[in-house]
Amino acid sequence: MAEVDYYELLGVRRDASVGEIKSAYRALAKVMHPDAGGTAGTFRLLKSAYETLVDSRKRAEYDLGEPAPTTPEVPRPRARRRMYRDEPVFTPLGCDLPPSSLSWWHLTKHQPRIGYVRTPGHAPAAAALVGSALLVIPLLLPSLPTPVLATWLALLVGALAAIVALVRSYVTAARGHKAALAEFGERTVFGEADDEPVGERLTAELLVNYLARLPGARVFHGLSRPGSVFADVDHAVLCGHRLVLVESKLWLPGHYEIDEDGSIWRNEHPFRGGGTNLFAAVAAFQDHLPDVDVRGVLLLYPNRRGPLTADDTPGLGVSAMVPDQFVRDIGDWLSVDCATVDQRVLRAVRARVVREPDAATA
């Protein structure tokens, strides 16, 4: 048996569930990975502990193989008992807003068919055709002076060149659309949401039931920010050239807000009960996709009974929201650019997905 206790290394109880072990591993791996300043040996030990405890057979063998302590253990002071520990496990509510109350919901039904690239549109093509037709008329008049005739011929050549360029752009758009359909098909959700943390499960359901209904919306679960190999972002939604990164949190009831310097406050006091990686993620994605508007949202759920509210004023591009706020405000923000899927941006975000479902369930 290894000298290091795997349970203590991961910071979990001996009766911890697989989901708790996974969450603990992901949190520690972010700071213990060699790329984040940790050592290769420590990270290998962490990975060995994780692989042992998530496998039921290996975990049973590990538990049976632990020798009895040879020296009496020093008794630890008993932790102060919290009254709510004996209460039933509290499960927060998800979002149940009626769709008719959303200002953007009509777009889910009446938006025209979307494409994977932006085409030039009909107006430029029609203008070029009409201009060419008008420029042909002077050629039918025999008495035009030579300089005037030369000018009209130059304009005609320019109009024809514009028509050729438009035709080429339409052909390119059609080919790009066909290639994107072959690559992505009709999928609107990429990656696999983690079902164990109740916050992530509720957020995944919220995204599918609401925001994914926008015609151009694409939902992602488990994204690594550029420069990282871990699932730093729980969820993301892309609509055209607007991207929102979402991190689910189960925090104590109260009122939360984010300062302009990125500090999190609860009930007008500095909040010490948790942090977020969204600030770094928003900055990294904004640098990675400079023509995309990137926002971050801390989606908050109460971890016990009591009201939880949030001031959605963004601090450094990150807002704190409750589910109803998120569906209303972010849905409205994304709906501004929901008619087209830019295949270049979609491909770039899709490449950051860390977890994918099995082929049978994809």
Order of alpha helices (4+ residues) and beta strands (2+ residues): alpha-alpha-alpha-alpha-alpha-alpha-alpha-beta-alpha-beta-beta-beta-beta-beta-beta-alpha-beta-beta-beta-alpha-alpha
